[in-house]
């Protein structure tokens, strides 16, 4: 099953000359100007955030086609007349907004701003490209599924690696493809390590209960139930730890133009923040959700690296609270409407249930179902999920699409800014159709879901600016030696 290629050091000969500043040829952006977007495919404009906001531009500044400077830019030396653009008035003294540091070394990228320089985004934006085929992905998936069944589940780690290699290799950015260099044996060893760690935690907790509460607790509750609850209690905080560690593993096994990405920070710290804020959010009736979302996103994104350069994030919870409060109360109203519809439906069916023998007879049929009862139960569940999809899900998609656009627009890397144009309708259609595919194919439609997810990412992620090639160097080290461990144990990753 060792069908992996070794993950060695990139051996391309075109390295940076000693003492020079020339970027390697393989890291230099292609000189061709990207073609303009097709009609009806206009890229979203970065508004109110992202890199430009973090560097002190006006909060709602949108670069116009003429590349006019924002108010107060460039800073004017004392006694200088300065540049005046029609419609912007006299230049003002420049200062970063409250809470933002001054411009980093080397910024702005056009030299000392003694005269007006164009904004950062002078070139047309570009997008990721995904050219995978759902038929090819199905061949990879079905082969892995067959070998997983033959090996009683052992091959699933190697199968997941094959699927990732296919997906990564069919993504392109600036004309170059991504690489995935993870190995199945790493995922397998990580799973064993995570399982052993979880059992050790549960055993320690069970031992403490046996020492201090065996006469009261274990005499009233079955030991198997106690063990199950201990695994659940230990697994809840470890799930957040596993998600961060799993993301770190995938990033350290991802390369683009020979440069490895990575994720700094502590998985345990991320897990502590997630669990602590999650409990506070629960006690507040979910009103702390924007704070939780932004803090967790900031910890992930500010520790995300490509080579030796880190990403940046400038999001604030206060920016999204207005939209969240609207969603919060509309969501409560939607649940009230849904419960009213279900109650009316149950009341209307009460006569039918009485003719069938009452609720006791119905409970007996549910606990000992016939094929007809199973079909009826499936249809009832389908109707309930359909009501949720029509009444509840559009509101959630409205907020989630906004949150996704916000978090992406507040993220930057060097001189690059990211923007998403995903809409509520696209989010709703994406979630609903994926659910329908998985339910009606009994899970066999998973490759189709992965393919649709990859296409959505490629279609709705726009990149403004270009990578600052001389500033990026290969990161030291190879990342974690074993795979996702706890994340693979809980089996929560999409791929």
Number of C-alpha atoms within 10 A of each C-alpha: 10 8 11 14 9 9 12 8 9 12 8 10 9 11 13 14 10 7 6 8 11 13 19 17 15 17 20 16 16 12 6 7 8 14 9 13 13 8 6 6 9 11 22 15 17 27 17 19 28 26 25 25 21 25 19 18 24 19 15 12 16 19 19 11 7 8 14 19 22 19 20 17 24 22 19 18 11 8 6 8 10 18 17 15 14 8 8 12 11 13 19 13 12 14 16 15 15 7 8 13 12 13 13 8 7 9 13 16 12 12 10 13 15 13 12 17 17 12 19 19 18 13 12 14 23 20 21 20 20 21 14 17 13 15 12 11 19 18 13 17 18 14 12 21 18 15 17 17 12 11 11 10 12 15 21 20 22 24 23 19 23 22 19 17 18 17 21 20 17 17 21 18 17 17 11 18 17 19 23 22 21 26 24 23 19 19 24 21 17 24 22 17 18 22 16 14 14 18 16 12 15 22 15 13 17 18 13 12 16 14 9 10 13 15 11 11 14 15 10 9 11 10 13 10 11 17 16 12 13 18 18 13 13 16 19 12 17 21 19 22 23 25 22 22 25 22 17 26 25 20 21 24 20 21 20 20 16 17 22 26 24 25 23 15 15 15 21 16 14 21 22 16 19 19 19 14 19 16 12 15 17 13 11 11 9 14 16 18 20 22 17 21 16 22 19 16 17 20 17 20 23 19 19 21 20 22 20 15 19 20 16 21 25 21 21 17 16 10 13 17 17 12 14 20 13 12 17 19 11 15 18 12 14 17 15 12 14 18 12 12 13 14 12 12 11 13 12 11 11 14 11 12 16 13 8 12 10 13 12 12 12 16 11 10 13 13 8 10 15 11 8 9 14 14 11 13 14 12 12 12 11 13 12 14 15 14 15 15 16 14 17 20 20 18 20 19 20 18 19 19 20 19 18 15 20 22 23 23 26 26 24 25 23 17 17 20 25 26 28 23 20 19 16 18 12 16 18 21 13 16 16 16 13 18 15 12 17 16 13 10 11 10 12 16 17 19 22 18 21 18 19 16 16 20 17 16 17 18 18 18 20 22 21 23 18 19 16 16 17 14 12 17 17 14 17 9 8 14 18 16 10 19 28 27 26 28 23 21 18 16 11 12 11 8 12
